[in-house]
Amino acid sequence: MDPISVAGLGLGVVSLSFQLFAGCIKGFVLLSTAHNLGKDSSTLICMLDLQEIQLTEWARCAGLLAENGRLDRRLNETVVHATLKELQDLLLDTDKLKLRYKLGLATKSSTPQNEPSKSESPVAHGILSNAISDDLRGDIMYRACLIQSKNNFPQRLWWAAVDKTKFEDLIDGIKSFIRELWYLLDPIRQDDMSQSLQMILSHVISMSGKIEELSSLRETILPPSGISDTLTSKDAILPFATVAEVKAIQINAGAVTTDRQLAGAQSPPLKYFSQVSKDLQPDLSVGEVYQYEPLGSNAETGTGMYEDEYVFVEWKSLPRQFRSKIIHRVENLAMLLAAPKHPDFRSLKCIGLLLDNDRGKAAFIYKAPSFVGYHIPRSLRNLFGFGPSVTQRIQLALQITQSVKYFHTAGWLHKNLRSENIMFWDTQKTEIHGGGRDIEDKNRLPEPVLVGFAFSRQDSPSEISEQPSSDPQRDIYRHPEAMGEPSESFTAAKDIYALGTVLLEIGEWRSLRSLVEKVVDVSKPNVPLDQLANVKPFLLDEGPRGGLGMLKYRMGEIYARVTKMMLSGEIPPMSQAQKEAGIMFRPGLLDIAIHELGRCVV
């Protein structure tokens, strides 16, 4: 969805807070539009844009983008004015830029050759440039009387000299002032600002198809080694560096079709792509993985040894009629899962790929979590016999939802979400006593890990769609349009539906199989598809005998509302308060789910 302009920024008397904020926006426009940034221009503009976004989000949380444009009375006006004034001076005073950072800016008469076209945006284009619309920038500066009309942006300047290190020092100076403004907000609004920023990053990564842009964003988000960045503390936006990297790897490997590739242009190689290739062993032999033991009755997953290390193994069938295309997809999937990821992705690192042509199967070999030893992992379904608290279960639902969100943002669908594909390794020596109700180690569940990616695919229209399993015990997790044979191309909405069934299991703390036994007996062979199609309406039934009937009672209204939203696929409309506050993008379903689950307190 396109960014929106702030409602109500009409002409009139503006507050000093708004005037200073508008001056800062003008400064960002001048710096980001200046010509001659050099070979690092994409990354440098991205750095500037991220700070402008954070300042604008602060202004929204502080009330400056509301209808009256006035600072929230709960904030210290004197401190706000002083901080905004210093930031404005830093952005607009070219003499200070030259003296303090050795960065020279000058006015240079445009010639027909360097004059931007009328259709060109007045703000330089980077991956984050459109996160704030030119209309919004124009409205802010026009109301503060800094420009004569909303479309008459300041004259573009020229960088006389740019040193990347000095420019990064400037960014650090800008960050310090925005950090001070951040601290003035109460914790609730800080959290709101953080979530809004994450939503913006998610949106721009989803929309980007250029490796250069994604690489610039990754470099912008990652803090310098050894430097703690408060704005990325608590992993607020740090996972999105991995999201951008994962999507770039897919594009580089040809797993995602982009406009650039359709035009025949060559994408530049990623400087970290070769390391991923080096870490992955793509042609292991059957004998190299030994002491393999399947997990219970599930022959598709198990544990074993590889080079004297404990590993987790997943098998994927290679149907003969699709083998030539699926093998390429398997290799792309292994590459994705081999990429270094932020811990919040909650996935294992793939270290090898084994092709067993005799049996028509491929095996993904994963490095087990650290400090596990030889512990056998258990699935979420295996834990339903024990009794974690409601607080633990809500946290578990949030962790899984965040993980799915990151993969979706990178353009990757799981396509096999169910409780058997959420695993737990006992890294903290947690002991769950048989027949008991208590979980030791401060009553915390082990960290969840998403597996089962052997059935996922890139979210690309050019990809073929694998036929779903005829196994009814899996089909009950699938959207009615993703069951049986044939099926429509798999979409993110169907992944979210499956996630909703998992959240329902977590809320009820029992398997979906037992929940749906009122409408279908999945233990029988050859269950008709029309009977399986009755599962969705049953799960959405909030009556006393329906799937959602007891969820409010067990988990609270917020959790029940989120689960229903995932199962139905219906996103609630933006509230009037959100519209008046100048929300830049309409939240997606998973954005809303994460926000709602994050505020559940039990």
N, C-alpha and C positions, 0 to 999 in steps of 0.2 A: 504494500500500500504506500502511496506517495506521502511524503511528509506534509503536515498541515501547517498553516500559518496560525499565529495566535489570534484568538477571537478578541475583539474589543480594543485593538491597539489603534484607536482613532486619534486624531489630533486633539490636543488639549494640554493642560498643565501636567507635567510629569514630575515625579519625585526625584530628589537628588540621587537616590539609590539607582533608579532606572536610568538617569542621565549618565552616571558613571559606568553602569553595566553596558549601555549602548556604546560608550566610548571604547570599552574593551572589545566589543564586537567589531567596531570599525578598525581597531588595531589588528585583530585577527584577519580581517578582510585584506588590509593593506599588505600584511606579511605573506599571506598565503597566495595572493595574486601577483606578487612581484615577479618580474621576469628574471631569467638568468640564475636559477638556483643551482644549476650544474647537474652532474650525473646522478647525484643522490636525491634529486628533486622529489621523486615519488615518496621516498621514506620521510624526508623532511616535512613535506606538506602533510603527510599522514600524521606525523607527530603533532603538528600545529592543530590539525583538525580534531584530533582526540581531545586536546586541551579545550578547544572551543566548545566541543560537545559537552564536556564535563562542566564548564562554566555555565552553559545554557541550561543544563539539567539542574545545576544548583539554583539558578535564577527561577526555574519553574518551581522547585521545592520551597524556595524562599518567598514565593508569591509574586515575583516581578512579572511573570507571564500570565497572571490572572487578569480578569477584566479591568480592574482598577489600576493594575501595574504598580502597586505599592508594596513595600517591604513588610513581611510578616512582623507584627508587633512583638512577637516573642524573641526576635533576634536583636542582638546588640547593635543598634543603628550606628553608633559611633565607630565601632570596630569594623563593621561592614563598609562604611564610607572610606575609612582609612585604607583598608585592604584593596578595595576596588580602585581607589585613586592611585595607589602604588602600582597596581597591575596595569591600569590605563597608561600611566607614564612609561612603564617598561615597554608597552606595545607601540606607543605612538611617538616617543621621543627618539628620533633618529640619531641625535648627538649622543645620547646615553648608550644606544645600541653600539655605536662605533667605539665609544670610550671604554665601555665595560666588556663588550663581547667581540670587539674588532670586526663587527659586521656592518658593512657600508651599504646604505640605501640612498638612491638618488632619483630625482625626477629626470626623465628623458623624453624628449618629444617623440611621439609616435610617428612612424612613417607608414605609408600604405602597406609595406611588406609586413610590419609587425603589429599593425592595428588589428585587434580582435574583430571577428565578424559580428554582425548584429545578432546572429542566432547563438553566438557563443555565450555561455554562462559567465557572469562577471567574476565568479569565484573559480579558481583553478580546480581542475578535476583530479581527485584522488579517490581511493576506495571509500573514504569517509566524507568526502566533500558534500554529497547530497543528503547526508544524515540530517543536516539543517538546510531547509529550503532557502533559496535566494529571496523568495517572498518574505519569509520570516526575518531574515537579515535586513531586508529593505524596510519592512514595517518598523523594526526596532530603531534603526538609525533615522528614519524619516520622522517618527514621532518625537525623537530627541532633537530634531532640527539639525542633524549632522549631515544630511543630504537634502537637496532641493526637491527630489521626487523619489518615490520608492524604487524606481528603476535606474536612478542616476547614482551609480556607485562611485566611490572615490577613485581618482585617477590612479592607474596602475603605475607602480614604481619599478625601479630596476635595482637588483643586487649588484653592487660594485665589487664586492668581495664576499665570498661565503666559504667558511671553513666548517666542515661537518662537526668537528669536536666543539668548536665555539657555538655552533647552532644548538647542539645538544645541551650545552651549558645554559643557553637562553631558555630552552624548554624546561630545564630543571628549575630555573628561576620562576617561570610561569607556574609550574606545578606547585611550588612552595606557597604562592598566594592562593591558588585554588584550594590547596590543602587547608589553609587557615579558614577559608570560607566554609569548607566541608565540616570542620570541627564545630562551627557555630550552630549547625543543625542538631536537633535531638536525634537519638539513635533510630527512632522509627523512620524519620525522614531521610536519614543517612542510608538506611536499608532500602527505602523507596528509590532514592537516587541511584544506588548501586544496581538494583534490579532493572531500572529503566535503561541504564547504560549497557547492561548485558543484553537487553532486548534489542537495542540499537545495533550493537556489534553483531548479534545473531542475524539481524535483517540484512545488513550490508554484506556479510559473508555469504549468506544464502543467495543474494542477487549477483555476486561477483563471479565472473568466469575467466579472470585474467590472473595468471601466475604472478606477474609483477606486482599487482595490487595486493594479492594475498600475502606475498613475501614481505612487502612493505608493512602491512598490518602486523604480521608476526613479529617483525623486528621492533615495531613501535610498542607493542604490548609487553614484550619480554624486557624486564628491567636489566640494567647493566649488572654484570657478575659482581656479587658481593654487596650490592646496594639494595637496601630495603625501601621499596616504594609504598608509601602508605595507601595510595589510591589503588594498589593491587594487592594489598594485604588481605588476609583471609580468603585469598584466591577469588576475589570479586570478579576480575576480568581475565586473570592469567590463563584459565583453561581455553580461552578463545584464541590464544596463540597456537595451541595445538589444533583447534578446529580449523583455523586458516591453513595450517601446515598440511593437515589431512586432506583438505579439499584440493590444495595445490598439488599434492602427490597424485591424487586421482587424475587431475587434468594432465599432469606431466606424463602419466602412464597411459593416457588415452582412454581412461575409464569414464570420463564425463565429456559429452559433446558440447563445445562452446562455439559461439559465433566466430571466434578467431580461428578455430580449427576448420569450421565450415568454409571459411574464406581462403583456406589453404596456407595460412601463416604458420610459421614454426614457433613453438613455445620455447623459451630459453630453459636450459636445464636448471634444476634446483641444486643449490650448493649443498643441501642436506639430503638430497635424494640418493646420492651415491652411497652415503653411510647406511641408509635403510637397506639398500640392495646388498651391501657388504654383510650386514647383520643377519640376513635371511639366507638359509640354505634351501634352495628351491628344488633340489633333486635328490632327496634322501632315498636310500634303499630300505626295503622292509626290515632287513636285519639290523639296521642301525638303531632302531627303537626296540628295546627288549624289556622283558618282565612286564609286558602289557597285561593289565587287569581291567576288564570292563566294570563300570559303576553299576552294580546291581543287575537289573534286567535290561538296562539300556546299553545295547551293544554298540551304539554310535559314539559313546564317550567312555573314557577310561583314563587310567594313569599308567605310567611306565618310566623307563630310564633311557636317557640319551646323553652320551658322553659323560656318564657317571653323575648326571643331574636328574632330579625328579621332575617329570614333565606331565602336562595334561594333554590328552589326545582327543581330537574330534574327527570322525570319519564322515565323508560326503560321497554319496553315490554319484556316478557319472553315467547317466542314461546314454545308451549308444547313439540315439538319434540326435542328441544335443551335445555330444561330447566335444566336438571341435570348438564350439562357442563357449561351453561351460569351462573348459580347461583354462581359456584365457581369463574368464571371470574369476576362477579360483586363484590364479596367479595374482590378479589385481587385488583380490580380497586379502591374500597373504601379505602383500605389500602394505596394504592399509594397516593390518593388524600388527605388522612389524614396526611401524612408525612409533617413535617415542611419544608418549601421551601423558597429559596431566593425570594425576591420580583420580580426579573426579570423573574421568571417562569410565572407570571401573571395568576395564577389560584387560585381558592377559596379553603379553607380548608374544607374537608368533615368531619362532626362531627357526622353523623348518617346514617344508612341504614334502610329503611323501606320496608318490603316485604308484598305486598298485593296479597296473593294467590288467593283470590276470583276473582280479576280482572286480574290476571296473569301479574302483574307489580311490578317493584321495584322502589323506590324513593331514590335518593341521597340527603341528607340534608346538605347544605353548610352554613357556617358562613358568613354573609354578611361583606363587607369591613368595616373597622372602621369608625366611625363618620358619617355613612350614615343615621342613624335614620330610617325613614320609606319611604325613597325615592325609587320610582319604577325605576329599571334599564331599560336602553334602549339598543337595539342592534345597531350594525353598520348600518344595513339596515334601521333602524328608523331614523338615522341621515342624510341620503342622501338628505333630504329636506333642510338642512342648509349648510352654506358655510365656512368651515375652509380653511385656507390658504394652498398653496402647501407645504410650510415648515412643517406644522402640519401633513399633509397627508403622507409625506415622513417619518417623525418620527414615525407615527403610523405603517406604513408598516415595518419599522425596528424593532420596539418593538415586533410585532407579529411574525416576522421571527425569532428573537432571542428566543422567547418563544418556538416555534416549534422545533428549533434546540436543546434546552436543553432537551426536552422530547424525541426527536429522539435519542440523545446521550445516554439517560438512557434506550433505547430499547423500548420506548412506542410510539405507533402511535395513532393519534387523530381519524382519519377515518371519521370525520364528519365536516371538516373545511368548513365554509361558513359564510357569513356576519351576519346571524341570531345568530351564536354562538360566536360572539365577543360582549361582553357586556360592558356597561359603567355605573358606579355608580358615582353620583355627590358628591364625597367626599370633593371637594373644593368649594362647593356652586356655581358652575358655572351655569349661566343661559343662555340658548339658546333661543333667542326671536323668537317666531313664525312668519314666513314670512320674517324674517330679514336675514341679511347676516353676522352678527357679533356674535362672541362668547366672552363673557366677561372673566374677570380674565386673562388678558394679552393674549387674543386670543388663549388659550390653550384648547385642547380637554381634557376631563377627561381621566384617565389612563384606557387602555383597559384590559379586563379580558377574558381569554379563557374559555368557557364552552362547553357543549355538549360532554364531555368525556364519557358519558354513552354509546357511540357507539365505543369507542376505544378498542384496544386489545394490548397485548404484541406482540412485533415483534419477534415471535418465530415460527420455522417451525412446532412445534407440536400443535400449536393452531388451532382450527377450525375457519373457516371464516364465519361470519354472512352474510346472504344474504342482499344486499343493498335494500333500500326502492324502491318501484315501483313509488314513487312520483316524477314526472318529474321536479318539482321545486327544488328538491334536486339533482337529477341525473345530472343536468347541471353543477354542481360543481365537478362531479366525472369524473375520467379518463374513457375513453370508455371501458377499460377492467374491470372496477369496477362497472358497471351499470347492472341493471336487475338481472336475475336469470337464470342459476347459474353464479358465477363469480370466477375468480382466487383468490388465497389467497392474501389478501391486503398487499401491500408493502409500504416502505417509499417513493418510487418514486411517488406513487399515492397520498400520503398525500401532497407531494410537488406540484404536479399538482393542487390540490385543493387550496393550498396556492397561487399559481399563479393566479387562478381565483379571489381570494380575493384581491390580489394586483392590478389586473386590475380594479376591482370595486372601490378601493380606488383612483386609478389614474383617472378614469372617473367620480368618485363620483356619481355613480348611480348603481342600482341593476343589477346583471348579467342577470336577467330575461328580463329587458328592452334592454340589450346589444345584446342578442341572438335572439330577436324576428324576426330578418330577416331570420333566418333559422329554428326556431322552436317556436311554440306557446305552452308554458307550462301550459297555463290556461285550455287547453283541457284535458279531461281524456284519459287514455290509449294511450299516445303518443308512437309510435313505437320506439323500441330501435335503429333501423338503422337511424332514424331521429335524435335522440339524439346524435348518434355518429358523426353527422356533426358539432357538437358544437366545438370540438377541432380544426379541420382544420380552422373553421371560426375564432376562437380566435387567431390563429397563423397567420392569413392573415394580412399582413402589407399594403395591398392596401387601397385606400381611403374609401372603404365600409367594410373593414375587422375589426376584433376585436382590432387589434393593430394599426389600421390606424391613429388614432389621438393621441396615447399615447405619442409619442415623443414631439409633439407640446404642450401637456398639462403638462407633467411631466419631460421632458428632456430625452436625449439619454440614460443616465445611468439607470434610472428607467425603461425605456422601454426595455432595454437590459436584465435587471434582470428578469422582468416579462416574457419575451419571453423564457429565459433560464429555468425558472420553468415550463412553459407550455410545452416546448419541451423535457425537461429532458436532454438536451445536455450540457455537461461541456466543456468549452473552454480549449484547450491544454495549458500546462505551457509555459510561454514565455521563451526565451533564457536568459533573465535577471534573471528570477526566478531560472533557472537551475544553472546559474553561481554563484548566491548568496548562493547556498547551502540550498535551502528550503528542510526541512527534510521530509515532507509529502506532497503529492499532495492534494491541497485543495478540499473539497467536494463542492457540489452545494450550500448548505446553507452557508458554509464558505465564498464562493465567493460572494453570495448575501448580506450577512451581511457586508462584507468589502466594496462592491460597494455602498450599500445604506448609509453606514456610511460616505462616502465621498461626498454625494450629498449635495450641498450648494445652497440654493435658497433665 
